[in-house]
């Protein structure tokens, strides 16, 4: 019995090695010397073109005309690739109107390259590493965010709030949930 299993394992290893060598050879033959050869896309998961599958949390935001400021902030903070990966994520996505409530010049200042750390902290304060529906959150519940700080949920008149931001809509994504909020959720001041 052991002989048969050993023989089977050796055979599988040889077949695997042969298949890998042939795949490399075929790949080299297809791309060497041709002007029409396809170049692998650069970037992370966000660069994969897929119009058939459910959108990830970033693509949900990109597809929303009410989230152009958030998308610009995600790009400036270099968080697009991270949030395009498998997750799971729960993202609380402020609308453009939510960003407009901030003091004048705040968004423009945060988008400057020298403020990337501060922008990342704020955006990471809008993300959890789990996929949670809005119905999961309970009044008085405290949960941790990606930035390492906590938020508190409240239920008022049937609406769910995360700190002082009201969840005004929710969209299921391939890698989690996007909860649209009407305010930017600012992390507590660092001591």
Buried (B, 14 or more C-beta within 10 A) or exposed (E): EEEEEEEEEEEEEEEEEEEEEEEEEEEEEEEEEEEEEEEEEEEEBBEEEEEEEEBBBBBBBBEBEBBBBBBBBBBBBEBBBBBBBEBBBBBBBBBBEBBEEBEEEBBEEBBEEEBBEBBBBBBBBBBBEBBBEBEBBEEEBEBEBBBEEEBBBBEEEEEBBBBEBBBBBBBEBBBBBBBBBBBBBBBEEEE
